[in-house]
Amino acid sequence: MKNTLKLLVVACAIFLLSAMKPKTKRVVFFGDSITQGGAQGNGYINLLKKQVDSTKFELFGAGIGGNKVYDLYLRLEEDVLAKKPNLVFIYVGINDVWHKQTSKTGTDYPKYLKFYQALINKIKATGSAVVLCTPSVIGEKKAGANELDTELDKYSEGIRELAAKNNLPLCDLRKSFLAYEEKNNPENLDKDILTRDRVHLNDKGNQFVADQMLPFIK
């Protein structure tokens, strides 16, 4: 009888301690190859893991190379919502613009906004917070000298409008990248400032993106 009582007391103590332990917030980064790279090596997601309190936050990458906005919509349930996130960063749009040029499989602007809004609706319906990110660069030349700058600016402005419409926080990577290039690209190079190939981030670019995203993780 005494042993049973002791076991009961221990079980109750364990239950109370587990109940008192604060739950970690689950943060998912949802996107394409830039996000996929962010979860590898010195990628921005791995850098953020070192900067946040691991007792308060769990960070997950959910990026797949080549993805466009409708690819994200198709795998939202399995790759994001199944993780029961508290916060989701949506970072997609480079391929939607870039693939129009390279393979004629990009995403038209109205369709892009429609799928993006559908992503927002589904994520918000679960109670998760959402941060919208504008697409960064396809080429690092200044003053609109990259071939797809006009399109990227258009799609970025669409995301800004979605953020305002849905009352969501905006991580304006496009604006931040352009400002950085203006100050730090005196030779007007098309890569090797924040990217290694005009699109995908180098070490400095990963740190730059981590710095832009960190204030939203709270």
C-alpha positions, 0 to 999 in steps of 0.5 A: 500500500505504501509503495503504491502511494509512493508511486502515485506521489511520484507520478503526480509530481512528474505530471505537475512538472511536465504541465508547468514546463513552458511549451516551445513555439514551433516556427516553420520556414516555408519556401523553395530552394533558398529555404531548403538551403537555409536548413543546411550548413551555414544556412539562415535557419541554422543560424537562427537556431543558434540565435534564439532560445532553444527552450522557447523555440523550435525551428523547422525548414520546409523548403524544396528546390524549384517550388512555386507558390502552387507547389507550396499550396499542394504540400501545405498540410503535410509539410507545414500544418502537420507540424502544428506551427505557432508561426510560419514564414512564407518565402516564395516568388523567385521561381514564379518569376524566374521560371517564366524566363528559363522554362516558361513555367512561372506563375502569372501574377493574378494566379500567384496572388490567388494561391498566396492568399489561399496559403494565408487563409489555410495557415491562419485557420489553424491559429498560427501566426504568419509572416510574409516575405517578399522575394529577394533578387534574381541578379544583384546589379543596382538601379533596376539593371537586372533583367527581371527586376521589374517583375520582381518588384511587381510581385513584391508589391503584391505581397506588401498589399496582401500583408496590409490586406490581411493585417500580417507582418511583412519581412520585406527582403526585396527592399532590404536586399536592394538597399544593401546592394546600393551601399555595398556593390560599388562594382555593380556585380550581378552576384557574389555580394549576398548570393553565389549565383545571382539567386541562392544565398552565400554565407553573407546572404544567409546571415543577412536574411537571418538578421532580417527574420530574427525580430519576427521570432518572438 
